[in-house]
Amino acid sequence: SATNDLVRKKLVYLYMSNYAESHSDLALLAINTLQKDTNDEDPAIRGLALRSMCSLRLASLVEYIEKPLMKGLEDKSWYVRKTAVMGCLKLFHLMPGLIQELNLIDRLYEMLRDRHSQVVCNCLVVLDEILAGEGG
């Protein structure tokens, strides 16, 4: 949303995430604002926007999510990185083949060396679920 109030952004983004499937045309209109917020100077807003984008659960919007997700995996903020890692899992559930195409499994393995424990833990959880068919 166009507000700088984090609480309002959370409410608007939560609403969008919950109703995106039934109002895909409105979700498409909102994606531009979410993309802008993934470049905000505040890591809380970057992470919130990225989490919201990945929660839209619309295959038609995946092309708009790829770039911010990849950028989020390399963000300077551990909060944004851990959020991006969980976004990979949401992307996997939406389009499993895209994980291989974007080489995200290797990227998640590299992130196991991250300096922040929450990023590492999220990587372990996501890799375990993505690779469950291969034994985790």
N, C-alpha and C positions, 0 to 999 in steps of 0.2 A: 504494500500500500504506500501511498505518498506521504505518510506520516513518519515522523522520527521517533515516536513513542513506541518503545519495544513491546509493551503490553498490548497495545492496539495491533501492532504487526502480528504478534502471536495469534491473537484472536482471528484476524482476517485470514492469515495463512492456514489456521486450523479449519476454518470454515471452508476455504478453497479445497483443502485436502479431502475433506469429508464429502463435498458435493461435486467434485471434479468429474466423476464418472457419469453422473446424471446431467451435468451441464458442461459438456466438453468444449462447447463454443466459448463459454465464459473463461474456462481454464486457459484456453489458447490466448485470449485477450490479456490475461493476468501474467502470462509467462514472461513478458517483457519486463515487468516490474520486478519479478523474482530474479531474473538475470541481472538486472541493475544492482539489486541488493546483494548478489554474490560478489560484487566488487566494492562493497561498502568498506569504509576504514575500520568499522567496529566488527571484531570477530564474532560477536554474538549475533549480529544481524546477518553476516555472511553465512554462518552455520545454520541459522534459522531458515534463511532463504533456500539454502541447498537442501536441507531436510524436507522443506515443504515441496520443492520441485520434485524430489525423488518420491514423495508420497502421493503424487497426483494419480499414479496408477493408470496412465493412459499411454498406450503404445504409440499413438500418434504424436506424442510430445517428446519421445525419447531423443530425437535429433537435437532438441533444445537443451537437453539435460547433459549430454555427453561432455561438452567442453567445460561447463562449470564443475562437473564432477571430477574430471581429470585435474583441473586446476586446484580443486579443493584437496585432492590427495597430496598436493605439494605446498599447501598453504603454510605460512609461518606459524599460525596458531594451531596448537594441538587440538583445540575444540573443533575447529573446522576440519582438520584431518580425520579425527575420529568420526565425525558426522559423515564425511565423504566415504569412509570405509563402510559404514552402515548403508549408505546410499548404493554402494556396489551390490549389496545383498538385495535391496529392493529392486534394483535393475535386473539382477539375476532372476528374480521371481517374475518379472515382467517380460523379459526377453533373454532367456538363458544363453542363446548363442552369441549374443553381443559381448558377453564377458570374455569369451575366447577371442573374438574379433578385436577387441580393444586391448588385449593382452593384460587384463586386469589380475589374473591369477598370479602371474609373475610379479606384477607391481605390488600386490598384497604381500607376497613372500618377502619382497625387499623391505616392505614397511615393518616387518617383524623386528627390525633393528631400530625402530623409531625410539627417540629419547624419552617419550612419554608413555607410561604404562597403560593408560586407557586406550591409546591408539593401538598398541600391541595386543591388548586383550580383544579389542574389536576385530582386529585382523584374524586372530585365532578363531573366534566365533564365526566370522564370515567365511573363512577358508574351510572350516569344518563343515559348514552347511552346504557350501558350493560343491565341495568335493565328497559329500556324503555317499554318493553313488560309487565312488572309488575307494571307499573305506575311511574317508575323512582326512 
